[in-house]
Amino acid sequence: MSKIEVKEDFPRIVVEPPGPNSRAIHGKAEKYMKGYSTQVRLFPVVFEKGKGYLLFDVDGNTYIDFSSGIYVTACGHCHPKITEAIKTQVAKLVNCHDFTTPIKYEFLEKLASITPPGLNGIQLYSDGTSAVEAGLRACRAATGNFEFFSFWRDFHGKTLGSVSLALMSPDKGIRSPGFFLAPRPNCYRCPFKLSYPDCGVYCMEFLKRQIEEESTGRVAAIVMEPIQGWAGSVFPPPEFLPRLREYCSQKGILLMLDEILTGMGRTGKWFACEHWEVIPDVMIIGKGLGNGYPITAVVVREEYKDVLEEISASSSYGGNPVACAAAYATIKVIQEEGLLENAQRLEKVIMKRLNEIEKSHLIVGDVRGKGCLFGVELVKDKSTKEPFKEAGKLVYQKAFKKGLAWIPAGHILRMSPPLIMPEEVACKALDIIEEAIFEVEREFGY
């Protein structure tokens, strides 16, 4: 892995953030743009540049990026090899609809070389929800069936089909017909109030019964995030995905895994499903695929390639030459710089420290992680596990003020450092997090 010099002057806060320039610029932008993420609403800083694992705001502050731009910049901000690939392609050709270009072919071949065995039918998009929708259409076309089962609090996108796979709210209207939600396997907060492993992975048995009782027998696919992202880095019990794969194969149901967040080395392997040696029928890839440049993909097994011809799969911007150049360069950087291996090293360092933090703090109920994907769950009481949302908000804001850019999720704090991050920088970030937890505990009298 190429080395980035670790300096002692970061994070470096010269003006308490969000500073006056951030507030002024964000305030002007807010006159026009609405619908900001919680991340921004809680801390409306304005960034103007990034380098590697650092972000710089308009007030002269320097932050450690512990979010990778919401799981996107796996290779860090403005990686020189990826930047150069984009600049070179922009000077040649930006878009030609879905015609083949040399860089598209090279990228497709490269992508097929890292996907699980047998998954080599590919279509390209510019955003995650479009790829999810294409995956749903492919599952329907491949099976002739029309129903889908997914899981509580998984997140798959913001268009009608992808929203119907997830948590609904009044603004979204009703769930589309044929979409059903099952309890998500979550051993820390078991929906059945059972304890692993004595439960016998009852969540899988319940899913089977639910499909028997609720479906018409025309299930096209079961759709799942192998590790929940938006809901707080939630991991299933180790037996769940292999049993789900076996069940789908027995019943002629396709398994569609949404690896938009967990793919491209985020968990220390190219794709999270590899941790369980599970190969899906359909896989959705995004976020880290272009290291910040918009490109996503739906990938299907060899035997389902032809269905991509049946579903009007092409799009205006999907697979444009610049996006393909960014994605091709991203895969090469991850390979050449040993970033999967670095993510595995970071996992050991960060999880060791997070486990120590859990033992030392009364409001830390659970910590979990794999590769460069982590979650810290804050609770009011470790025995009752009551979510501590107020603490989640404050810890997030206090750590950000100290120079850590990261991700809130209510009472759960999410962390996704770039795969390039040195161990000593990760340790600095964890120092900031623990300091923020200490301060919040004092404020609430713990």
PAKOLMAR-755448 format. One record per residue (C-alpha): residue in one letter; x, y negated, z negated. Coordinates in steps of 0.02 Angstrom, whole numbers, padded with zeros to 5 digits, always signed. Layout:
N
AXYZ
...
% end
This chain:
446
M+00000+00000+00000
S+00066-00173+00043
K+00102-00274-00112
I+00020-00439-00156
E+00125-00538-00278
V+00045-00545-00450
K+00065-00718-00523
E+00032-00773-00700
D-00071-00927-00655
F-00235-00842-00621
P-00370-00844-00658
R-00338-01031-00667
I-00477-01145-00727
V-00437-01331-00711
V-00617-01394-00718
E-00753-01304-00816
P-00855-01214-00684
P-00970-01239-00600
G-00876-01402-00577
P-00943-01568-00512
N-00900-01532-00330
S-00985-01362-00339
R-01140-01436-00418
A-01149-01576-00291
I-01128-01465-00137
H-01242-01327-00202
G-01373-01455-00248
K-01373-01524-00071
A-01382-01351+00006
E-01524-01303-00110
K-01633-01436-00029
Y-01638-01324+00124
M-01595-01146+00072
K-01704-01049-00048
G-01700-00870-00110
Y-01526-00863-00186
S-01470-00705-00276
T-01469-00694-00465
Q-01280-00698-00452
V-01287-00874-00380
R-01433-00938-00482
L-01343-00896-00644
F-01180-00973-00586
P-01193-01091-00436
V-01009-01109-00397
V-00957-01155-00220
F-00812-01056-00149
E-00707-01124-00006
K-00576-00989+00023
G-00516-00818-00029
K-00354-00720-00022
G-00337-00538-00068
Y-00420-00517-00238
L-00432-00704-00272
L-00569-00833-00240
F-00546-01022-00243
D-00685-01147-00275
V-00705-01328-00217
D-00652-01393-00388
G-00479-01313-00384
N-00519-01161-00492
T-00450-00989-00454
Y-00548-00831-00494
I-00514-00645-00497
D-00640-00566-00379
F-00716-00418-00471
S-00862-00401-00350
S-00780-00388-00178
G-00910-00510-00115
I-01048-00391-00176
Y-00957-00228-00127
V-00903-00294+00043
T-00719-00345+00049
A-00641-00176+00009
C-00473-00232+00081
G-00480-00402-00001
H-00519-00572+00070
C-00441-00622+00236
H-00330-00468+00251
P-00202-00523+00382
K-00219-00367+00491
I-00408-00378+00494
T-00407-00566+00521
E-00287-00547+00666
A-00395-00411+00745
I-00548-00525+00735
K-00454-00674+00807
T-00386-00571+00951
Q-00557-00503+00997
V-00646-00671+00980
A-00529-00738+01113
K-00576-00596+01231
L-00762-00556+01216
V-00890-00588+01080
N-01048-00501+01141
C-01110-00400+01290
H-01265-00318+01214
D-01237-00130+01194
F-01119-00103+01341
T-00965-00002+01299
T-00804-00098+01270
P-00630-00027+01239
I-00634-00081+01056
K-00807-00005+01030
Y-00747+00163+01094
E-00590+00155+00986
F-00694+00112+00834
L-00824+00248+00864
E-00687+00377+00879
K-00605+00311+00721
L-00769+00311+00623
A-00811+00489+00678
S-00640+00544+00613
I-00682+00494+00434
T-00866+00541+00420
P-00912+00710+00343
P-00894+00859+00463
G-01030+00867+00594
L-01089+00687+00575
N-01040+00608+00740
G-01197+00535+00817
I-01180+00348+00788
Q-01281+00190+00818
L-01222+00018+00760
Y-01312-00129+00680
S-01270-00295+00599
D-01362-00273+00432
G-01404-00134+00312
T-01592-00138+00318
S-01591-00118+00508
A-01482+00036+00492
V-01597+00108+00359
E-01749+00079+00469
A-01661+00164+00614
G-01620+00310+00500
L-01804+00328+00454
R-01854+00327+00637
A-01721+00456+00676
C-01784+00570+00537
R-01962+00558+00603
A-01906+00593+00782
A-01795+00739+00731
T-01927+00828+00626
G-02094+00773+00697
N-02143+00733+00518
F-02183+00565+00441
E-02170+00567+00250
F-02024+00509+00144
F-01975+00534-00037
S-01852+00418-00122
F-01807+00372-00301
W-01853+00245-00434
R-01749+00086-00425
D-01641+00139-00278
F-01618-00005-00158
H-01622+00014+00032
G-01659-00157+00107
K-01789-00292+00131
T-01893-00244+00284
L-02056-00147+00276
G-01992+00031+00288
S-01838+00006+00180
V-01938-00090+00049
S-02065+00052+00044
L-01924+00167-00010
A-01895+00063-00166
L-01969-00039-00308
M-02118-00141-00251
S-02172-00310-00316
P-02326-00418-00285
D-02240-00521-00151
K-02205-00363-00049
G-02386-00306-00037
I-02425-00120-00034
R-02307+00023+00002
S-02319+00091+00179
P-02421+00252+00194
G-02320+00410+00180
F-02187+00342+00061
F-02171+00419-00113
L-02055+00382-00259
A-01983+00511-00379
P-01899+00482-00548
R-01715+00442-00524
P-01593+00559-00612
N-01514+00453-00748
C-01440+00547-00895
Y-01417+00392-01003
R-01598+00342-00981
C-01682+00505-00936
P-01859+00470-00873
F-01914+00633-00954
K-01830+00595-01123
L-01722+00751-01106
S-01536+00776-01135
Y-01409+00840-01011
P-01357+00980-00991
D-01493+01062-01098
C-01623+00989-00978
G-01571+01110-00841
V-01575+00961-00721
Y-01764+00951-00740
C-01769+00798-00626
M-01737+00914-00479
E-01875+01033-00531
F-01995+00888-00553
L-01954+00825-00378
K-01998+00995-00304
R-02165+00996-00396
Q-02201+00817-00346
I-02174+00857-00163
E-02292+01006-00178
E-02427+00902-00261
E-02415+00735-00170
S-02359+00769+00008
T-02457+00842+00153
G-02313+00959+00189
R-02248+00842+00325
V-02094+00772+00238
A-01967+00704+00362
A-01830+00662+00237
I-01778+00632+00059
V-01683+00467+00049
M-01561+00428-00090
E-01419+00317-00145
P-01291+00447-00206
I-01244+00320-00340
Q-01366+00181-00378
G-01294+00009-00344
W-01419-00131-00373
A-01493-00041-00524
G-01325-00035-00612
S-01200+00096-00548
V-01305+00245-00605
F-01232+00418-00573
P-01336+00577-00555
P-01292+00735-00652
P-01159+00835-00556
E-01278+00973-00503
F-01413+00860-00432
L-01350+00819-00258
P-01294+00998-00217
R-01464+01063-00273
L-01552+00929-00173
R-01451+00977-00019
E-01497+01160-00043
Y-01681+01120-00066
C-01687+01011+00090
S-01605+01146+00194
Q-01728+01277+00130
K-01880+01170+00167
G-01827+01097+00334
I-01821+00922+00259
L-01682+00805+00311
L-01568+00728+00180
M-01532+00546+00214
L-01399+00466+00104
D-01384+00278+00094
E-01196+00249+00077
I-01204+00065+00120
L-01137+00018-00051
T-01041+00177-00097
G-00952+00210+00068
M-00787+00154+00141
G-00681+00205-00007
R-00782+00116-00141
T-00784+00273-00252
G-00608+00333-00211
K-00664+00440-00065
W-00723+00382+00105
F-00903+00422+00053
A-00977+00459-00118
C-01060+00620-00058
E-00886+00695-00042
H-00871+00700-00232
W-01007+00833-00232
E-00955+00915-00067
V-01127+00873+00004
I-01152+00835+00189
P-01312+00742+00230
D-01409+00751+00393
V-01415+00562+00409
M-01298+00436+00328
I-01308+00247+00323
I-01144+00149+00313
G-01119-00037+00287
K-01047-00171+00171
G-00862-00121+00167
L-00865-00058+00347
G-00811-00226+00420
N-00727-00295+00263
G-00848-00441+00262
Y-00887-00450+00448
P-01068-00394+00476
I-01074-00216+00544
T-01173-00064+00488
A-01203+00109+00558
V-01325+00254+00555
V-01236+00419+00579
V-01325+00584+00613
R-01275+00765+00629
E-01222+00830+00799
E-01387+00922+00826
Y-01487+00761+00803
K-01385+00650+00919
D-01517+00648+01054
V-01649+00574+00939
L-01552+00411+00941
E-01601+00399+01125
E-01785+00415+01077
I-01800+00279+00946
S-01751+00119+01038
A-01591+00117+00937
S-01495-00025+01018
S-01494-00202+00947
S-01436-00374+01005
Y-01287-00390+00888
G-01255-00211+00833
G-01084-00149+00884
N-01028-00312+00962
P-00843-00313+01006
V-00790-00428+00863
A-00880-00321+00733
C-00802-00163+00805
A-00629-00243+00799
A-00655-00289+00615
A-00716-00115+00570
Y-00579-00025+00666
A-00447-00131+00580
T-00529-00101+00410
I-00520+00088+00427
K-00337+00075+00482
V-00293-00034+00333
I-00376+00085+00210
Q-00280+00229+00286
E-00111+00146+00310
E-00106+00059+00142
G-00166+00208+00040
L-00317+00116-00030
L-00416+00274-00071
E-00273+00327-00182
N-00262+00155-00260
A-00448+00159-00299
Q-00422+00325-00388
R-00279+00250-00490
L-00385+00100-00535
E-00527+00213-00591
K-00414+00294-00723
V-00351+00127-00789
I-00520+00039-00791
M-00621+00185-00861
K-00495+00210-01001
R-00515+00028-01050
L-00705+00029-01029
N-00719+00181-01142
E-00618+00088-01274
I-00733-00063-01255
E-00887+00048-01276
K-00818+00118-01440
S-00769-00054-01506
H-00928-00153-01471
L-01101-00131-01544
I-01192-00199-01392
V-01106-00088-01262
G-01217+00064-01242
D-01142+00150-01091
V-00999+00131-00968
R-00979+00225-00805
G-00876+00219-00649
K-00791+00305-00504
G-00657+00234-00391
C-00690+00046-00388
L-00874+00053-00437
F-00918+00022-00620
G-01061-00022-00734
V-01074-00080-00916
E-01244-00065-00999
L-01281-00186-01141
V-01406-00137-01276
K-01476-00213-01435
D-01451-00050-01528
K-01352+00103-01473
S-01478+00223-01548
T-01634+00147-01470
K-01545+00093-01308
E-01658-00059-01296
P-01594-00162-01148
F-01509-00324-01200
K-01548-00437-01052
E-01506-00598-01143
A-01331-00532-01179
G-01310-00475-00999
K-01343-00650-00936
L-01227-00733-01062
V-01081-00610-01042
Y-01091-00634-00854
Q-01089-00824-00868
K-00954-00832-01001
A-00837-00717-00904
F-00868-00818-00746
K-00822-00978-00837
K-00658-00895-00884
G-00620-00854-00703
L-00701-00686-00664
A-00816-00675-00513
W-00929-00524-00535
I-01108-00457-00526
P-01254-00462-00649
A-01401-00342-00652
G-01506-00391-00802
H-01432-00301-00952
I-01309-00207-00841
L-01146-00285-00783
R-01081-00222-00617
M-00899-00221-00562
S-00826-00181-00391
P-00647-00243-00376
P-00565-00237-00204
L-00474-00074-00170
I-00312-00173-00152
M-00315-00238-00332
P-00157-00205-00435
E-00182-00122-00604
E-00116-00272-00701
V-00244-00387-00621
A-00384-00265-00662
C-00324-00267-00842
K-00332-00458-00844
A-00512-00447-00784
L-00556-00324-00921
D-00476-00439-01051
I-00595-00576-00993
I-00746-00459-01001
E-00705-00402-01177
E-00676-00580-01235
A-00847-00629-01166
I-00929-00480-01253
F-00846-00531-01418
E-00914-00708-01401
V-01090-00650-01362
E-01090-00528-01507
R-01042-00669-01624
E-01180-00780-01556
F-01310-00644-01588
G-01243-00601-01760
Y-01168-00429-01725
% end
